[in-house]
């Protein structure tokens, strides 16, 4: 592979981390997968994670995803709430996607 191809590919990938919250409990792996599938419709995901309670190991109602391209993350940020209606959820699930805030010391 030539050096110019490698450098042009690296410059077009701009991983962008996003924080998400859902309006109901994610009690199964299938529900989590549906959330990630819905977020993946905005663009390629490099990484995704639902956080768990360290004591009970229950999935919490929030987590992180990393979009491969910054413009895909911006599209998700611009949509206030993403609604998904599936058999895995008793009622429609709303996903709120936000840019993570930077802490200042």
Secondary structure, DSSP 4 states (H G I P E B T S, - for coil): --HHHHHHHHHH---EEEEEEESS---SHHHHHHHHHHHHTTS-EEEEEEEE-TTT--EEEEEEEEESSHHHHHHHHHSS-EEE--TTSSS-EEEEEEEPPPP--
